[in-house]
Amino acid sequence: MPEPIVKQDGTEKNDCERNAAKRFMTKLRQDHPHLKFIITEDALSSNAPHIETLHDSGCPYILGVKEGDHAYLFEHVQAAERAERVTYYERHDRAAGVVHRFRFVNDIAAECIESGRPGQLHRVLGDWPRPGATLQLGDGPTVTQRNVYKLMRGGRARWKIENETCNTLKNQGYNFEHNYGHGEQNLSVVFATLMMLAFLVDQTQQLCCALFRASGPSWAASVCCGSG
């Protein structure tokens, strides 16, 4: 289950997303010590403490980066471009009528994102001309023309997760608002956990129950959004 952002016992400071992520990754590895994960997150997660947490958990990652927030990283990419180390690649998706234009560079020193791990190398890729689609990869494969499309799709999977999970919980019957308070005695956290469990049951039904799927798209959709 997701880790709530709530002040922990014995602490004076308010909790934050970074601390909650540490607790979540610790629990995740305790429950699944050998399961392989690739973590995909937005540009807010491209910071040294969180990257350290991912390294310590043994998880490769695909993180968004923005030029305004990670200027030093982009300076290294521009230097690599001047040194002709950047690779350009086009992929034509004729079925969708889309041309993907990639540029990517491998072996960017981790110091340029202040990750605190000298010698660690990162990969940076972008899907141009789409704005805001620059990604950095750590502890994963070298980017090549053969895998750059799949890596891009992995990074964009975060949007699919947000649209099909977060927006559903907020807008399709679960009433899980973005600013969901914790209450005086964690009651709201209990309610939020129950909502997530209900959503998990609904999605399991949709995935595994032939009777559920055969009942018709409108009824299945109503149950899946929590109103059935």
N, C-alpha and C positions, 0 to 999 in steps of 0.2 A: 504494500500500500504506500501511497505518497507520504512523505514526512511532513507533518504540520510545522509551520513557522510559528512557534509559540515559546515564550520564556520558559527556560528549563529550571527544574528545582535547584535551589541553592545559588542561583545567579541573580545579579542585580540588573544587568544590561538586558535590553530587549533582544529577542532573537532576530536572525536575518536569514536570507535565502542561502548565503554562503555556508553558514553553520548548519542549517538544515540539510544542505547537500552533503556535508561531511557525514552527518549521522545516517543519511539515507545510503550513501555508498558503503559505509561500514556494515550496516544491516544487510545490504544486498550481497556483499561478499560473504558474510556469515551464513546466509541462507543458500547461496549458490557459489560456492568457492571455486568451482571449475567451469562454470558456464561462461561462454564467450559473449561479450557485449561490445557494441560500438556505440558510444555516447554521442548524440547529436544535440546541440544547443545553440542558442542565439548568441549575439555578440556580447551580451552582458556577462556571459560565462568565460569570455576570453580574458581572464586575469590570472596573475601568477598563483595566488593561493588556491583557486579552484583547479587549475591545471595540475598543481602539485597533488591535490586530492585524487584526481583521475589517474595520475601516474602511480600513486601509492596503491590504488585499487587494481592496477594492472589492466586498465581499460583504454583501448585506443579511442580516439574521439574525432569528430568532425564539428568544428565550432565556427560560427559566423564571425567575421571581423569587419569593422567599418574604418574607413580611412580617417575619419575625424577622431575616433577613439584609439586607433592603433597606428598613429602616424609613423612611429619608428619602424614598425613592421613593413609598412608600405614603402618607406625609404629604401629598405633592403631589397624589396622586390624591384623597385625602379633601378637600383644599382645593378641588380642581376639582369635587368632588361638591357641596360647600357652595355653590359658585358656579354650580351647575346647568349645568356643562359636560360632565357625564357622560351618555352615551347608554345607554338600556336597550332590550333587544331580545329577543324570544322567537321560537324556531323550533321547530315541532312536527315531529318525525320519526315519523309515524304507523306506518310499517312496523316500526320498532324499538320503538315505544311509549315514546319518550323525548321530553322537552321540554327543549331547551337554553335556558338563560337567560343572556344575555350582558349585561355592562356594559363600556363601553370609553370611553377618552378619548384624544384626539389632542393633539399639541403640548405634551408634557411636556418641560421643559427638561432637556437632557442633564446639566447640572450636578448634578441631584438623584441621579444614579447615579455621580457623580464620574468621568465619562468623560474629563474634561480637554479637551472640545471645546465651548467656549462657542458658543451659537447653534445647536448641533445639537439637533433635536427628536426625541422618541421618542413612540411610541404604546403604550398599555397596555390590555390586554383581559383579561377574566376570563370563565370559563364557570361560572356559579353554578347550583346550590349545590355543585358538585363541588369538593372541597378540593384545594389545591395546583395549580390549573390556571390560575394567573395568568401572563401572558406579556408580555414587552416586545418591541417591534419597532423596528429601526433601519434607516434607508436604504431603507425599503420603502414600500408604498402607504399612503395614509391609510385608516384603518379606517372602514368604513361598514357599514350593514345588509346591503348586497349582498355584501360579501366577508368579513364577520367569521367566518362558518361555515368557509369555506375556510382562513382564517388559523388558526383553532383546530385544524382537522384537520392543518395543516402542523406546528403545534407538537406535537401528539400523535403525529405520525409517528415521533418519537424513541422512543416506547415500542414501536412496532411494530418499529423497527430493532433495539432491544435484545432484544426477545422472539425475533425470527426470526433474529438473527445471534449475539448474545452468548450467549444461553441455549442455542442449538443447539451452539455451539462448546464450551460447558462441559458440557452434559448429554446430548448425543446422539451420542457416539462419538468426538469429536475430542480429548477429554481436555484441553481448553484451560482450565486452572483460572484462577480470578480472580487469585490471587497467583502469577504465573508468573515465576520468577527469570530473571536474565540470564546466570548462569554466570560463569566466570572469563574466557573469551575470546569472549563473545557467542554461544556455541553455542546457548543457549536462544532467543535472538532469531532465529537461523536456523531452528530448529525451529518457532517460532511463525509465521514467514513462510511456511514450507512448509505449515503447517496452513491458513493463510489462502488460499494458492493452491489447495490441494485443495478447500476450501470453495467458492472461486470457480468451479472446474471443475464441481463438483457442481451448483451453482446454474445455471450456463450450460446444462448438460445438461437440467436440469429445465425450463428456459425454452424451449430451442431444439430439442431432440431429440424428434421425434414418436415414435420407437421407444422411447425412454426412458419417455415418458409412457404409451405403450400397453402397457408391460410389466406394469403393475399397480401400484396404489398402495402395497402393502406392500413390494414389491421396490424401487420408486422411493424410498420413504421410507428404506429401509435404506441405499441408496447415498448418498442425500442427507445422511444423518447420518454418513457416512464408514465404514460397516461393510461395504459391498458390495465 
